């Protein structure tokens, strides 16, 4: 079972789509900016945080 947490996307987001391509269950790009579809702690969230070129994604558990 996966836990619920708060995923944050800062203003540094440029809407490149990296997070969406890594973890489409959680992220989507709308109007040039990433947004969170669901605050779930699944493994791909950590990967999206690691590979975000702007360092715009964080999470609070």
Secondary structure, DSSP 8 states (H G I E B T S, - for coil): ---B-EEEE-TT----SHHHHH-TTTEEEETTEEEES--B--HHHHHHHHH-TT--EEEE-
